[in-house]
Amino acid sequence: MIWTALTLLVVLVGISLPVAAALGLMAYVLSERFAFFPMTGAIGELAWNSSNDFILIAAPMFIMMGELMHRSGMSERLFAALAPWFARVPGRLVHTNIAASAIFAATSGSSVATAATIGTVAIPNMDRGGYNRPLFLGSIAAGGTLGILIPPSINMIIYAVLTDTSVADLYAAGFIPGFMLAGLFSLMVLALCLVRPQWAGPRADIGNLWRERLSGLKNLLPPLGLFLVVVGSIYAGIATPTEAAALGLMATLG
């Protein structure tokens, strides 16, 4: 078997086949020739087992949660509640995009849903506010990527299934880096707006900010409550990730 492997490797690399492809083809040939259970017979079973895992049911539930939040107007209220908190910060609504993306990602678990939902709410304010277009749109695109890291991430669920890893451990590993990344995005926006003030949009007439901030807090409670229901139930040992997704969907419907 060793001589067969070496001969195959030398021949495949000698005909200018990429090393990765050569190693993969060599492994396949050796498996078919020498393995007790050939790879061809296992491919179907592996594909079926990977796609038939119970935990994957959580993914469409999280997508449904994000869609319900968007259709119910929760995302618009979330954006409006966060805007007064950044009214005095250079960049204003650009920071709001990032903060809203972080909170929405913590309930939907999807990068695509986060970027699409926040973009739908935020983009109409871009031209009216006179913001730098690449910076404004870039903040939405960057904020959308937070859905990969911040729990409950659908990507982490799929990764957990493929690698037989604990979903709770992956969520614990992604929580702090996700919000740190959101903070770094905001710091970058702040630095750019301080260097180039024309990118920050016009300074609006600021009224009683604290009244607006406090009155908008009630609109932050639903998404934060959903986050606690989903992630809190997992870490409290009350529910598995799939059951937590079902609880979150029921809470969203309620």
C-alpha positions in Angstrom: 0.0 0.0 0.0 2.9 2.4 0.8 4.5 1.9 -2.6 1.1 2.3 -4.3 0.5 5.6 -2.4 4.0 7.0 -3.2 3.7 6.0 -6.9 0.3 7.6 -7.2 1.5 10.8 -5.5 4.6 11.1 -7.7 2.6 10.5 -10.9 -0.2 12.9 -10.0 2.1 15.7 -8.9 4.3 15.0 -12.0 1.4 15.7 -14.3 1.0 19.1 -12.6 -2.1 18.2 -10.7 -2.5 20.5 -7.6 -1.2 18.9 -4.5 -4.6 19.1 -2.7 -6.3 17.3 -5.6 -3.5 14.8 -5.8 -3.8 13.9 -2.2 -7.6 13.6 -2.4 -7.4 11.4 -5.5 -4.8 9.3 -3.9 -6.8 8.9 -0.7 -9.9 7.8 -2.8 -7.9 5.2 -4.7 -6.3 3.8 -1.6 -9.7 3.7 0.1 -11.3 1.8 -2.8 -8.4 -0.6 -3.0 -7.4 -1.3 0.5 -10.1 -0.1 3.0 -12.4 -2.6 4.7 -15.3 -0.2 4.0 -14.7 1.7 0.8 -15.4 5.4 0.6 -17.9 5.0 -2.3 -20.2 3.0 -0.1 -20.0 5.5 2.7 -20.7 8.7 0.8 -24.4 8.2 0.6 -24.7 7.3 4.3 -22.5 10.3 5.3 -24.5 12.7 3.2 -27.8 11.3 4.6 -26.7 11.4 8.2 -25.4 15.0 7.9 -28.6 16.3 6.4 -30.9 14.3 8.7 -29.6 15.7 12.0 -32.4 16.9 14.3 -30.5 20.0 15.2 -30.7 21.4 11.7 -34.4 22.1 12.3 -33.3 25.1 14.3 -32.0 26.9 11.1 -35.4 27.5 9.4 -36.9 28.5 12.7 -34.3 31.2 13.2 -34.8 32.4 9.6 -38.6 32.6 10.3 -37.9 34.6 13.5 -36.0 37.2 11.5 -38.7 37.4 8.9 -41.4 37.8 11.5 -39.4 40.6 13.2 -39.1 42.4 9.8 -42.8 41.9 8.8 -44.1 43.0 12.3 -42.2 46.3 12.2 -40.0 45.3 15.1 -36.8 46.1 13.1 -38.1 49.6 12.3 -38.8 50.3 15.9 -35.4 48.9 16.9 -33.7 51.2 14.5 -35.7 54.2 15.7 -35.0 53.4 19.3 -31.2 53.2 18.8 -30.9 56.3 16.6 -31.1 58.9 19.5 -28.2 57.1 21.4 -25.8 58.0 18.6 -27.2 61.4 17.6 -24.2 63.2 19.1 -21.5 60.7 17.8 -19.8 61.6 14.5 -21.3 59.2 12.0 -24.7 59.0 13.8 -26.9 56.7 11.7 -23.8 54.7 10.5 -23.3 53.7 14.1 -27.0 52.9 14.4 -26.7 50.5 11.5 -24.0 48.6 13.3 -25.7 48.5 16.6 -29.1 47.5 15.1 -27.3 44.7 13.1 -25.7 43.4 16.3 -29.0 43.2 18.1 -30.9 41.8 15.1 -28.2 39.2 14.6 -28.7 38.1 18.2 -32.2 37.1 17.4 -32.2 36.0 13.7 -28.9 34.1 13.5 -28.5 34.9 9.8 -26.1 37.3 8.2 -28.2 37.6 5.0 -31.4 38.3 7.0 -29.6 40.9 9.2 -28.1 42.8 6.2 -31.4 42.7 4.2 -33.6 43.8 7.1 -31.4 46.6 8.4 -30.7 47.7 4.9 -34.4 48.0 4.2 -34.8 50.2 7.2 -31.6 52.2 7.0 -31.1 52.9 3.3 -34.0 55.4 2.9 -32.3 57.6 5.5 -29.0 57.6 3.7 -29.8 60.1 0.9 -31.9 62.3 3.2 -29.1 62.5 5.7 -26.4 63.2 3.2 -24.1 60.5 4.4 -21.1 59.1 2.5 -22.7 56.4 0.4 -19.8 53.8 0.5 -19.4 54.2 4.2 -23.1 54.0 4.9 -23.6 50.9 2.8 -20.4 49.4 4.0 -21.6 49.6 7.6 -24.7 47.6 6.7 -22.7 45.0 4.8 -20.2 44.7 7.7 -23.0 44.6 10.3 -24.6 41.8 8.4 -21.5 39.6 9.0 -22.2 39.7 12.7 -24.9 37.1 12.2 -22.1 34.5 11.7 -20.6 35.2 15.1 -23.3 36.4 17.5 -25.5 33.6 18.8 -27.8 32.1 17.7 -25.8 31.8 14.6 -27.1 29.4 11.9 -23.6 29.0 10.5 -22.5 27.7 13.9 -25.3 25.2 14.0 -24.3 23.8 10.6 -20.6 23.7 11.7 -21.6 21.9 14.9 -23.4 19.2 12.9 -20.5 18.7 10.4 -17.8 18.6 13.1 -19.8 17.0 15.9 -19.2 20.0 18.2 -21.3 21.3 21.0 -23.6 24.2 19.8 -23.5 25.7 23.3 -19.7 25.8 23.3 -19.7 27.4 19.9 -22.2 30.0 21.0 -20.0 30.7 24.1 -17.0 31.2 21.8 -18.8 33.6 19.5 -20.6 35.8 21.9 -17.8 38.1 23.0 -15.9 38.2 19.7 -19.1 39.1 17.9 -19.9 42.2 20.0 -16.2 43.1 20.1 -16.3 43.1 16.3 -19.3 45.4 16.4 -17.4 47.8 18.6 -14.4 47.8 16.3 -16.7 48.6 13.4 -18.0 51.6 15.3 -14.5 52.7 16.2 -13.4 52.6 12.6 -16.5 54.6 11.6 -15.7 57.2 14.3 -12.1 57.5 13.2 -13.1 58.0 9.6 -15.7 60.6 10.5 -13.3 62.5 12.7 -10.7 62.6 9.9 -13.3 63.4 7.2 -16.3 65.2 8.9 -18.2 65.5 5.6 -18.7 61.7 5.6 -20.6 61.9 8.9 -23.7 63.5 7.5 -25.2 66.9 8.4 -25.6 67.8 12.1 -29.3 67.6 12.8 -31.3 69.7 15.2 -31.1 67.8 18.4 -33.9 68.2 20.9 -34.5 66.5 24.2 -32.4 63.4 23.5 -32.9 61.8 26.9 -36.6 61.9 26.5 -36.3 60.2 23.1 -33.8 57.7 24.4 -35.9 56.7 27.4 -39.1 56.5 25.4 -37.5 54.2 22.9 -36.2 51.7 25.5 -39.5 49.8 25.3 -38.8 49.0 21.7 -35.5 47.4 22.6 -37.1 45.0 25.0 -38.7 42.5 22.5 -35.4 41.7 20.6 -33.5 41.5 23.9 -36.2 39.3 25.3 -36.0 37.0 22.3 -32.2 36.8 22.8 -32.6 35.8 26.4 -35.3 33.2 25.6 -33.1 31.5 22.9 -29.6 31.8 24.3 -30.6 31.9 28.0 -32.6 28.7 27.7 -29.6 26.9 26.2 -27.2 27.9 28.8 -29.6 27.4 31.6 -30.0 23.8 30.5 -33.7 24.2 29.9 -33.7 23.5 26.2 -31.5 22.1 23.4 -30.7 24.5 20.5 -33.6 23.1 18.5 -36.0 23.5 21.3 -34.6 27.0 22.0 -35.3 27.9 18.4 -38.9 26.7 18.8 -39.3 28.7 22.0 -37.9 31.8 20.2 -40.3 31.4 17.3 -43.2 31.0 19.7 -42.1 34.1 21.6 -41.9 36.0 18.3 -45.4 35.0 17.3 -46.6 36.0 20.8 
